[in-house]
Amino acid sequence: MPLLSCLLILYIHIPFCHRICPYCSFYKHTPGDTDKRAFIQAILKEARAAADSGQLTHISTLYLGGGTPSMLSPSHLTELFEGLRSSLSLENTHITLEANPATFGHAKATLFLDLGVNRVSLGIQSFSAHVLETLGREHNPEQAAEAVHTLRASGMEEINIDLMFSVPGQSVSDWSHSLDTAISLEPEHISAYNLTYEEDTPFFDKLRHHEDENTNAEMFALAHQKLTSAGLQHYETSNYARPGKHSQHNLSYWRGHDYLGLGPSAVSTIDGNRWKNLPDTARYIQAINTLGHAKSEHEIIDANAYRIERIALLLRTTKGLPDEYISDSPDGSVEQLIANKLAVIEDKHLRLINNGPMLVDAIAAQLI
């Protein structure tokens, strides 16, 4: 079994944040005394090891997430991108960089473009000041809007705005305002996420009792109505885009393509093998420099595990789940969904309708 496929997607995890948001479960930390140049060099060394396998010929999409990739200095960003291009084929690669509105101005936005970034995903979350305060964000609504204008002025091809609903203390009016403001800024893509309470976050024990399914449903429906009326296509439970501006990187995940992850805590899945890097920046750097890799966990994704993942992910898309994945579903489960008008079968795909998208996780569990 070859180590790497010829064409795959690449994710790079940048774990640094100026401030730790209480709802975020991704591996992250403040920079502290981390040697960022040593970190960049470790990422590049891991990339070279992948390239040296001889199987990695082209990256279709590259996504820099975190953490906050945009808080890297111009020199570190330049070193990272130049190093990647010296090892990997990034020609015609669609490159997304996650950014916090408080971490860049016009000069850095122009640098993003010069480095080959095609798409910036802005973690705005809300255009209401008190909601941003609850979420622990370091920017204010004015900075958020200005960040979009700055990216547009720099010539950035695609901009995504992340928004979050069902935040404690957030009213339907707050959510409506955030949606209207985001739409007025005319981004190519808007992600509207329902706040979830992850076990390893401060929000879990403190605020999870604030969950209200009725409010969740009302806010979900409001987002769908406003965003689709504004001409954005609803192509996945939480994602809306202008025609042709869907997130190519995320679509590849949902469709089950192989992916390579670089950096601390990053996960890779290649030819049925899945591994996770050490979720510790200092240990990651040390392991890369001493062992040549930082793998800490490994599992085999067999046919059944692959099927379960496709059900969970493709069911979230508006195209739906190919019927080949429901042939082994419990007897009557699909028929029940159709009878309850939660799903239809069209073009050999099971597609959720009406209230189905809001119940996608429970429906997926039913089909497995």
Backbone torsions as a table, in degrees:
resi	resn	phi	psi	omega
1	MET	NA	122.0	-179.5
2	PRO	-65.7	152.6	-178.3
3	LEU	-70.0	-40.5	-174.0
4	LEU	-133.9	144.6	175.3
5	SER	-78.3	162.0	-177.0
6	CYS	-70.7	-30.1	-176.4
7	LEU	-134.2	121.4	-178.8
8	LEU	-153.7	178.5	179.8
9	ILE	-106.4	149.8	-174.5
10	LEU	-121.8	133.0	175.9
11	TYR	-121.1	136.1	176.3
12	ILE	-122.1	124.5	-177.4
13	HIS	-97.3	119.9	176.0
14	ILE	-108.3	106.0	-167.0
15	PRO	-84.3	0.2	-170.9
16	PHE	-82.8	137.2	173.9
17	CYS	-139.7	141.8	173.8
18	HIS	-67.2	-35.6	-178.8
19	ARG	-137.7	141.5	-178.7
20	ILE	-92.4	115.4	179.5
21	CYS	-73.9	135.5	-172.5
22	PRO	-71.7	-10.8	-178.8
23	TYR	-98.6	-11.4	-170.5
24	CYS	-85.7	128.3	-179.1
25	SER	-102.5	-0.3	178.9
26	PHE	-72.2	154.3	177.7
27	TYR	-68.0	123.6	-177.7
28	LYS	-159.8	162.3	176.7
29	HIS	-165.4	161.1	173.2
30	THR	-69.2	154.1	-175.2
31	PRO	-59.3	-35.8	-179.2
32	GLY	54.2	-132.7	-179.5
33	ASP	-101.2	19.7	179.1
34	THR	-60.6	133.0	174.7
35	ASP	-78.3	99.6	-173.3
36	LYS	-67.0	-30.9	177.7
37	ARG	-68.1	-38.2	176.0
38	ALA	-63.9	-36.0	177.2
39	PHE	-64.6	-48.2	179.3
40	ILE	-59.6	-43.4	179.7
41	GLN	-63.0	-35.7	177.8
42	ALA	-66.3	-42.3	176.8
43	ILE	-58.2	-46.1	-178.2
44	LEU	-67.4	-34.4	177.6
45	LYS	-67.1	-39.8	177.2
46	GLU	-65.1	-38.8	178.3
47	ALA	-64.3	-42.5	179.3
48	ARG	-63.3	-37.6	179.1
49	ALA	-62.8	-39.0	177.0
50	ALA	-65.7	-43.3	-179.7
51	ALA	-65.2	-36.6	-177.7
52	ASP	-68.6	-11.5	177.1
53	SER	-64.2	-21.5	179.2
54	GLY	84.5	-5.8	-178.1
55	GLN	-102.0	-17.0	-174.9
56	LEU	-88.6	99.5	-175.2
57	THR	-101.5	-28.1	-179.1
58	HIS	-158.9	142.5	175.9
59	ILE	-102.7	121.1	-179.0
60	SER	-78.0	-41.2	176.2
61	THR	-137.8	146.6	175.9
62	LEU	-126.4	130.3	-178.5
63	TYR	-128.5	122.1	176.4
64	LEU	-102.5	112.0	-177.1
65	GLY	-124.5	-175.5	-176.5
66	GLY	-171.6	-148.4	20.0
67	GLY	57.6	-164.8	-176.9
68	THR	-134.2	87.0	-180.0
69	PRO	-55.6	-33.2	-175.7
70	SER	-69.7	-11.0	179.0
71	MET	-84.0	-7.2	173.8
72	LEU	-62.9	144.9	-179.5
73	SER	-68.6	159.4	177.0
74	PRO	-54.6	-39.0	-179.0
75	SER	-68.0	-39.3	179.1
76	HIS	-70.3	-39.5	176.4
77	LEU	-62.0	-43.3	180.0
78	THR	-64.0	-44.1	178.7
79	GLU	-61.5	-41.1	-179.4
80	LEU	-64.1	-50.3	-176.4
81	PHE	-68.6	-39.9	178.4
82	GLU	-64.4	-39.3	178.5
83	GLY	-66.6	-40.4	178.2
84	LEU	-62.2	-42.9	-178.3
85	ARG	-68.9	-23.0	178.1
86	SER	-76.2	-18.0	-177.3
87	SER	-111.8	-32.2	-172.1
88	LEU	-120.0	152.9	175.8
89	SER	-85.1	106.9	-179.8
90	LEU	-111.0	15.4	178.3
91	GLU	-65.8	128.4	-178.5
92	ASN	64.9	17.0	177.7
93	THR	-79.0	136.0	176.2
94	HIS	-84.9	117.1	-171.2
95	ILE	-114.9	122.2	177.0
96	THR	-111.9	138.5	176.2
97	LEU	-126.6	126.3	175.6
98	GLU	-76.8	140.1	-176.5
99	ALA	-141.1	146.0	171.4
100	ASN	-98.9	132.9	-177.0
101	PRO	-56.0	-24.3	-176.3
102	ALA	-86.8	2.3	-171.5
103	THR	-111.1	6.8	180.0
104	PHE	-153.2	156.9	173.2
105	GLY	-126.7	-160.4	-175.1
106	HIS	-63.7	-41.0	-176.8
107	ALA	-62.9	-44.5	-178.9
108	LYS	-72.8	-34.4	176.7
109	ALA	-61.5	-40.5	176.9
110	THR	-65.4	-36.9	177.1
111	LEU	-62.8	-42.8	177.4
112	PHE	-50.8	-48.4	-177.9
113	LEU	-64.7	-43.8	-179.6
114	ASP	-61.8	-31.4	-179.3
115	LEU	-80.0	-6.6	176.6
116	GLY	103.4	7.1	177.7
117	VAL	-68.7	127.0	179.2
118	ASN	-95.1	-24.9	-168.6
119	ARG	-144.0	133.0	175.0
120	VAL	-116.4	130.0	178.1
121	SER	-104.4	112.1	-175.3
122	LEU	-92.6	122.1	177.3
123	GLY	-82.7	70.0	-177.1
124	ILE	-80.1	-46.7	176.8
125	GLN	72.1	-42.0	-179.5
126	SER	-160.5	153.7	171.9
127	PHE	-108.8	19.5	175.0
128	SER	-111.0	125.7	-173.4
129	ALA	-59.5	-41.9	-175.8
130	HIS	-71.8	-28.2	175.9
131	VAL	-71.0	-41.7	176.1
132	LEU	-59.7	-38.7	178.8
133	GLU	-64.8	-42.4	177.2
134	THR	-60.5	-39.3	-178.4
135	LEU	-79.2	-7.2	178.7
136	GLY	75.2	22.6	-179.2
137	ARG	-77.3	150.2	-176.8
138	GLU	-94.4	-4.9	179.1
139	HIS	-103.3	165.6	175.1
140	ASN	-113.0	171.4	-177.3
141	PRO	-58.6	-36.6	-179.5
142	GLU	-66.1	-42.2	177.4
143	GLN	-63.0	-37.2	-179.7
144	ALA	-61.5	-48.6	179.3
145	ALA	-64.7	-40.4	-179.9
146	GLU	-63.3	-35.6	179.3
147	ALA	-61.1	-40.0	177.6
148	VAL	-64.2	-46.0	179.2
149	HIS	-61.4	-39.0	-179.6
150	THR	-64.3	-44.5	178.9
151	LEU	-64.0	-41.3	-179.6
152	ARG	-64.4	-41.8	179.5
153	ALA	-65.2	-28.7	-179.6
154	SER	-75.0	-17.4	-178.2
155	GLY	99.3	12.7	-179.9
156	MET	-57.1	132.9	-173.9
157	GLU	-70.3	-44.3	-175.8
158	GLU	-136.0	138.6	178.3
159	ILE	-127.6	131.1	172.3
160	ASN	-111.2	141.3	173.8
161	ILE	-114.8	121.0	173.2
162	ASP	-86.8	129.3	174.7
163	LEU	-125.9	154.3	-177.3
164	MET	-132.8	134.7	178.6
165	PHE	-121.3	170.5	-174.5
166	SER	64.2	35.0	174.5
167	VAL	-81.4	137.2	178.2
168	PRO	-52.6	129.2	180.0
169	GLY	86.8	-5.0	179.7
170	GLN	-87.0	123.1	178.8
171	SER	-88.6	166.2	175.1
172	VAL	-61.2	-34.9	177.3
173	SER	-64.1	-41.5	176.1
174	ASP	-58.5	-45.4	-177.6
175	TRP	-65.4	-41.5	178.0
176	SER	-61.5	-41.8	178.9
177	HIS	-62.5	-43.6	179.9
178	SER	-63.7	-41.7	178.2
179	LEU	-62.9	-46.5	-179.2
180	ASP	-62.3	-41.2	-179.6
181	THR	-66.5	-44.3	179.0
182	ALA	-60.1	-45.3	179.9
183	ILE	-60.8	-40.1	-178.4
184	SER	-64.7	-22.8	179.9
185	LEU	-83.5	-7.0	172.9
186	GLU	56.0	50.5	173.7
187	PRO	-73.7	162.5	177.5
188	GLU	-76.7	-19.9	-172.2
189	HIS	-150.1	140.4	173.3
190	ILE	-132.4	129.0	174.0
191	SER	-105.9	126.3	-178.2
192	ALA	-118.3	100.4	-172.6
193	TYR	-101.6	140.4	171.0
194	ASN	-82.3	124.5	179.1
195	LEU	-58.4	126.2	174.7
196	THR	-113.1	150.7	-175.9
197	TYR	-102.3	101.3	-178.5
198	GLU	-83.0	142.8	-172.8
199	GLU	-62.0	-29.1	-176.4
200	ASP	-99.7	33.3	177.3
201	THR	-126.4	154.3	177.2
202	PRO	-59.1	-29.0	-179.7
203	PHE	-65.2	-27.3	-168.6
204	PHE	-60.3	-56.0	-177.6
205	ASP	-77.4	-29.7	-173.3
206	LYS	-81.1	-38.6	-166.4
207	LEU	-127.1	-1.6	-172.9
208	ARG	-63.1	-23.6	178.9
209	HIS	-70.1	-7.4	178.5
210	HIS	-80.3	-8.9	-177.8
211	GLU	-59.7	135.3	-178.6
212	ASP	-137.2	108.1	-175.0
213	GLU	-62.7	-34.4	179.8
214	ASN	-65.9	-42.7	177.7
215	THR	-66.5	-40.3	176.9
216	ASN	-54.4	-47.7	-177.8
217	ALA	-65.4	-41.1	-179.5
218	GLU	-64.4	-42.9	-178.9
219	MET	-70.7	-37.2	176.1
220	PHE	-60.5	-47.6	-179.1
221	ALA	-63.5	-38.4	179.6
222	LEU	-65.1	-42.6	178.0
223	ALA	-61.4	-45.0	-178.8
224	HIS	-61.0	-44.7	-177.7
225	GLN	-64.5	-47.7	-176.4
226	LYS	-69.2	-44.1	-174.1
227	LEU	-71.8	-41.4	178.4
228	THR	-70.1	-34.5	177.4
229	SER	-64.9	-26.5	179.2
230	ALA	-84.3	2.5	175.6
231	GLY	95.7	6.8	177.1
232	LEU	-88.1	140.3	180.0
233	GLN	-86.8	131.2	176.5
234	HIS	-86.9	102.4	-173.6
235	TYR	-110.9	-7.9	175.8
236	GLU	-154.3	156.1	-172.3
237	THR	-41.4	-45.5	-174.1
238	SER	-109.7	8.2	-170.0
239	ASN	-128.0	136.7	-178.6
240	TYR	-133.3	139.9	-176.0
241	ALA	-148.7	154.8	168.9
242	ARG	-65.4	153.3	178.8
243	PRO	-52.0	129.3	178.9
244	GLY	80.6	3.6	-176.7
245	LYS	-115.7	26.3	176.0
246	HIS	-63.4	155.7	177.3
247	SER	-72.9	104.5	-177.5
248	GLN	-64.3	-34.4	-179.5
249	HIS	-65.9	-49.7	-179.0
250	ASN	-66.5	-37.1	176.4
251	LEU	-58.7	-37.3	179.2
252	SER	-65.5	-40.2	175.0
253	TYR	-59.4	-50.7	-174.7
254	TRP	-62.5	-32.5	-178.1
255	ARG	-83.1	-4.7	175.3
256	GLY	87.6	23.0	177.3
257	HIS	-71.5	154.8	174.9
258	ASP	-65.3	149.1	177.5
259	TYR	-145.7	148.0	178.7
260	LEU	-115.2	129.9	178.6
261	GLY	-112.9	130.8	177.2
262	LEU	-114.9	144.9	176.9
263	GLY	106.4	168.7	-178.3
264	PRO	-63.6	132.9	178.9
265	SER	75.6	-3.8	-177.4
266	ALA	-67.7	142.8	-178.6
267	VAL	-109.1	142.7	176.2
268	SER	-125.8	147.8	171.9
269	THR	-137.3	111.3	-176.6
270	ILE	-132.4	123.2	176.4
271	ASP	49.9	42.9	176.9
272	GLY	83.1	-1.1	177.3
273	ASN	-104.2	129.7	177.9
274	ARG	-121.4	133.9	176.1
275	TRP	-140.6	158.3	-179.9
276	LYS	-125.8	137.2	176.3
277	ASN	-76.8	159.7	177.4
278	LEU	-53.3	128.8	178.4
279	PRO	-87.2	55.7	-177.9
280	ASP	-155.6	114.5	-172.3
281	THR	-61.6	-45.9	-179.0
282	ALA	-63.5	-44.6	179.5
283	ARG	-68.7	-33.8	176.9
284	TYR	-60.9	-49.6	-180.0
285	ILE	-59.8	-44.4	-179.4
286	GLN	-63.3	-44.1	-178.4
287	ALA	-64.7	-43.2	178.7
288	ILE	-59.9	-41.1	-176.5
289	ASN	-76.8	-24.6	-177.7
290	THR	-103.9	-38.5	-176.6
291	LEU	-103.9	-19.7	-176.6
292	GLY	86.8	-2.4	176.3
293	HIS	-154.0	169.0	-179.5
294	ALA	-132.3	29.3	-178.1
295	LYS	-67.6	132.2	179.5
296	SER	-121.6	-20.7	-179.9
297	GLU	-139.1	148.8	179.8
298	HIS	-146.9	140.1	174.6
299	GLU	-148.5	158.5	176.5
300	ILE	-99.4	128.7	176.5
301	ILE	-95.6	98.6	-178.9
302	ASP	-83.1	-177.4	-175.1
303	ALA	-60.8	-38.4	-179.0
304	ASN	-69.5	-42.4	178.6
305	ALA	-64.1	-38.9	178.1
306	TYR	-63.2	-42.3	178.5
307	ARG	-61.0	-44.2	-179.3
308	ILE	-61.4	-42.2	179.6
309	GLU	-66.5	-39.3	179.2
310	ARG	-65.4	-40.0	177.4
311	ILE	-60.1	-47.7	-176.4
312	ALA	-64.6	-34.1	-174.1
313	LEU	-95.7	-47.4	-177.1
314	LEU	-70.3	-26.1	176.9
315	LEU	-64.5	-21.5	178.6
316	ARG	-77.6	-16.6	-177.3
317	THR	-87.6	152.1	-179.3
318	THR	-72.9	-20.2	174.0
319	LYS	-69.8	-34.4	174.6
320	GLY	98.2	-170.9	-173.5
321	LEU	-103.7	122.0	177.0
322	PRO	-54.6	139.0	-173.1
323	ASP	-65.4	-14.1	177.7
324	GLU	-62.7	-23.6	-177.8
325	TYR	-86.8	-6.5	-179.9
326	ILE	-110.6	6.3	179.8
327	SER	-64.7	-26.8	180.0
328	ASP	-102.3	11.0	179.2
329	SER	-70.1	155.2	-179.8
330	PRO	-54.1	143.5	-179.0
331	ASP	-55.5	130.9	175.4
332	GLY	85.8	-9.3	-175.4
333	SER	-67.0	-42.7	-179.9
334	VAL	-69.8	-43.6	-179.7
335	GLU	-60.6	-36.9	178.7
336	GLN	-65.3	-41.2	178.2
337	LEU	-61.8	-42.6	-179.8
338	ILE	-67.2	-43.1	179.9
339	ALA	-62.8	-34.2	179.6
340	ASN	-84.6	5.7	178.9
341	LYS	56.9	39.3	175.2
342	LEU	-102.6	-13.7	-177.4
343	ALA	-155.8	159.0	172.8
344	VAL	-136.6	160.3	172.4
345	ILE	-109.5	120.0	180.0
346	GLU	-137.1	133.0	178.3
347	ASP	51.6	42.4	177.8
348	LYS	62.1	28.6	175.8
349	HIS	-128.3	139.7	171.9
350	LEU	-88.6	118.4	-175.1
351	ARG	-121.7	132.1	-179.9
352	LEU	-78.1	141.7	179.6
353	ILE	-134.9	172.1	177.9
354	ASN	50.9	-118.9	-179.8
355	ASN	-84.8	-0.1	-178.0
356	GLY	-55.3	-47.9	-178.6
357	PRO	-59.0	-29.9	179.3
358	MET	-75.4	-16.6	-178.5
359	LEU	-111.2	20.4	-169.7
360	VAL	-57.5	-40.5	-177.8
361	ASP	-65.7	-43.7	179.3
362	ALA	-66.2	-38.0	179.2
363	ILE	-66.7	-42.3	177.9
364	ALA	-58.7	-44.7	179.0
365	ALA	-61.2	-36.9	179.3
366	GLN	-65.5	-36.4	-177.5
367	LEU	-78.9	-23.1	-178.2
368	ILE	-74.8	NA	NA
